[in-house]
């Protein structure tokens, strides 16, 4: 795992867009396709807005969801709305944004259907080129939340959670996350500092700590990185861009 620390949220978002665009060019050159899975959150919307202006082969890009709240289409809590809005200025064909079907009356069948969609796009078993993950203050990532049965699923790439912060969720599970060619963590805000410290230390007692660390890059702002002991981090894995107060 590598970490790069930036002065503020905007710098993190811009750096993430640059990295994703670079990975897209590599994937298209190597495999004629770039398969990206994205999570929700304020900083990721800034990231996607910046990505929309990048010169990449958008007709060869597929955007998948890491997780989604079980809410109706058009609900403000739905990640899909923000993904579609932030990428609307990119020349990305709308049908290449693949929504989790959380408005289905049969959610179990919908999860199976999304897994089939993943296989059609990314092979069997599905292998994502890049998965973007966030980190909750409680150590959750995607919708892999503490204490939920979804943490123990090993034979499915897509599953449903119990109620968390008011909603059930559909989420990618550890098997597909741990097959990804590249994992990009975006972590911003002081409230994430302890969780980031535990993630960096490899603490598997938090859900995020069970995601494979090879080929993982963390982009964090100074606030989120405030509890990391830089003295224990090698220069090869730590980069500081700008100045932290």
C-alpha positions in Angstrom: 0.0 0.0 0.0 1.2 3.5 -0.9 -0.1 6.8 0.5 0.0 10.3 -1.0 -1.0 13.2 1.2 -2.3 16.5 -0.1 -3.1 19.8 1.5 -6.8 19.8 0.8 -9.8 18.0 -0.6 -9.6 19.7 -4.0 -6.0 18.6 -4.5 -7.0 15.0 -3.6 -9.8 15.0 -6.1 -7.6 16.4 -8.9 -4.9 13.9 -8.2 -7.4 11.0 -8.2 -8.7 12.2 -11.6 -5.2 12.2 -13.0 -4.5 8.7 -11.7 -7.8 7.3 -13.1 -7.2 8.8 -16.5 -3.7 7.3 -16.6 -5.0 3.9 -15.6 -7.7 4.2 -18.3 -5.2 4.8 -21.0 -3.1 1.9 -19.9 -6.1 -0.5 -19.7 -7.4 0.6 -23.2 -4.0 0.1 -24.7 -3.6 -3.3 -23.1 -7.1 -4.7 -23.2 -9.2 -2.3 -25.3 -11.5 -1.5 -22.3 -11.4 0.2 -18.9 -13.7 -1.0 -16.2 -14.0 1.4 -13.3 -16.1 0.9 -10.1 -16.9 4.0 -8.0 -18.1 4.6 -4.5 -20.1 7.6 -3.2 -19.1 10.7 -1.3 -18.4 14.4 -1.6 -14.8 14.1 -2.6 -15.5 11.4 -5.3 -18.0 13.7 -6.9 -15.3 16.3 -7.3 -13.0 13.6 -8.6 -15.5 12.5 -11.2 -16.2 16.1 -12.3 -12.4 16.5 -12.8 -12.2 13.2 -14.6 -15.0 14.2 -17.0 -12.7 16.8 -18.5 -9.8 14.4 -19.1 -8.8 13.2 -22.6 -9.4 9.4 -22.5 -11.2 6.9 -24.8 -14.6 7.4 -23.2 -16.3 5.0 -25.6 -14.1 2.2 -24.2 -15.0 3.0 -20.5 -17.5 1.2 -18.4 -18.5 2.7 -15.0 -19.9 0.4 -12.3 -21.1 1.1 -8.8 -19.3 -0.2 -5.7 -22.5 0.2 -3.6 -25.9 1.8 -3.6 -28.6 2.6 -1.0 -31.9 0.8 -1.6 -33.9 3.9 -2.4 -36.2 4.8 -5.3 -34.9 6.2 -8.6 -34.3 9.9 -8.3 -33.9 9.8 -4.5 -31.2 12.4 -3.4 -29.4 9.7 -1.4 -28.9 7.5 -4.4 -25.2 7.5 -5.6 -26.3 6.9 -9.2 -27.7 10.5 -9.4 -24.4 12.0 -8.5 -22.4 9.7 -10.8 -24.6 10.6 -13.7 -24.5 14.3 -12.9 -20.8 14.6 -12.5 -20.0 12.6 -15.7 -22.6 14.3 -17.8 -20.0 16.5 -19.4 -17.8 13.6 -20.4 -18.5 12.0 -23.9 -19.4 8.8 -22.1 -22.4 6.9 -23.6 -25.1 6.8 -21.0 -25.5 3.0 -21.4 -21.9 2.5 -20.2 -22.9 3.7 -16.7 -24.2 0.5 -15.1 -26.6 1.2 -12.3 -27.2 -1.2 -9.4 -30.9 -2.2 -9.8 -31.9 -1.3 -6.2 -35.4 -0.3 -7.3 -36.2 -3.9 -8.2 -39.1 -5.5 -6.3 -36.9 -8.6 -5.9 -33.6 -7.4 -4.5 -31.9 -10.8 -4.2 -32.6 -11.4 -7.9 -31.4 -7.9 -8.7 -28.0 -8.6 -6.9 -27.6 -11.8 -9.0 -28.4 -9.8 -12.1 -25.8 -7.2 -11.3 -23.2 -9.9 -10.8 -24.1 -11.2 -14.3 -23.6 -7.7 -15.6 -20.2 -7.6 -14.0 -19.2 -10.8 -15.7 -20.5 -9.6 -19.1 -18.3 -6.5 -18.8 -15.3 -7.7 -16.9 -15.0 -11.4 -17.5 -15.7 -14.5 -15.4 -14.7 -14.1 -12.7 -15.1 -10.3 -13.1 -11.9 -8.4 -12.8 -12.1 -4.6 -12.3 -9.3 -2.4 -13.7 -9.7 0.1 -10.9 -12.0 0.2 -7.9 -12.4 3.4 -6.0 -13.1 3.0 -2.3 -13.9 5.4 0.5 -13.4 4.9 4.2 -15.9 5.5 7.0 -15.1 6.7 10.5 -16.2 3.3 11.7 -13.8 1.5 9.3 -16.4 0.5 6.7 -15.7 0.6 3.0 -18.1 0.1 0.1 -21.2 -1.0 2.2 -19.1 -3.6 4.0 -20.1 -2.4 7.5 -19.1 -3.6 10.9 -21.2 -6.6 12.2 -23.1 -7.2 8.9 -23.3 -10.7 7.5 -22.1 -9.4 4.2 -18.6 -9.4 5.6 -18.5 -13.2 5.5 -19.7 -13.7 2.0 -17.0 -15.5 -0.1 -18.9 -16.9 -3.0 -20.7 -13.9 -4.4 -19.5 -10.6 -5.9 -22.7 -8.7 -5.2 -24.8 -8.9 -2.0 -27.3 -7.1 0.1 -26.7 -5.7 3.6 -29.0 -5.2 6.5 -30.1 -1.7 7.4 -27.2 0.7 7.9 -27.7 4.5 8.6 -31.4 4.1 7.6 -31.1 2.1 4.4 -30.3 -1.4 3.2 -27.6 -1.4 0.6 -26.4 -3.4 -2.4 -22.6 -3.7 -2.4 -19.7 -5.4 -4.1 -18.1 -8.0 -1.7 -14.5 -8.9 -0.8 -14.0 -11.4 -3.6 -14.4 -8.9 -6.4 -12.7 -6.1 -4.6 -9.7 -8.3 -3.9 -9.4 -9.3 -7.6 -9.2 -5.7 -8.8 -6.1 -4.8 -10.7 -5.8 -1.5 -8.8 -7.5 -0.2 -5.6 -7.7 3.6 -5.1 -8.7 4.8 -1.6 -9.9 8.4 -1.3 -9.9 9.5 2.4 -10.5 13.1 3.5 -11.5 14.8 6.7 -10.4 14.7 10.3 -13.2 12.3 11.3 -11.5 9.6 9.2 -8.0 10.0 10.8 -8.3 7.1 13.3 -9.8 4.8 10.6 -7.0 5.6 8.2 -4.4 4.9 10.9 -6.0 1.5 11.4 -6.2 0.8 7.6 -2.6 1.8 7.1 -1.6 -0.5 10.0 -3.4 -3.5 8.4 -6.0 -3.8 11.1 -8.3 -6.6 9.9 -10.8 -6.0 12.7 -12.2 -3.2 10.6 -14.0 -4.0 7.3 -11.6 -1.9 5.3 -8.6 -3.7 6.6 -9.7 -6.9 4.8 -9.3 -5.4 1.4 -6.1 -6.6 -0.4 -3.2 -4.2 0.0 -1.1 -5.0 -3.1 -1.6 -2.4 -5.8 -3.5 -0.2 -3.4 -3.0 3.6 -3.3 -4.4 6.0 -0.7 -4.9 9.6 -1.6 -5.6 11.5 1.6 -5.8 15.1 2.8 -3.7 16.4 5.7 -6.6 16.2 8.1 -7.3 12.5 7.4 -3.5 11.7 7.6 -3.0 13.6 10.9 -2.8 10.4 13.0 -0.3 8.6 10.8 3.2 8.3 12.2 5.3 9.4 9.2 8.5 8.3 10.9 7.4 4.7 10.6 6.5 5.0 6.8 9.2 4.5 4.2 9.9 7.0 1.5 8.9 4.5 -1.1 5.3 4.4 0.2 4.8 8.0 1.5 4.5 11.1 -0.7 3.6 14.5 0.6 2.3 17.0 -1.9 2.1 20.5 -0.5 2.3 21.6 3.1 0.1 20.5 6.0 -0.5 23.1 8.7 
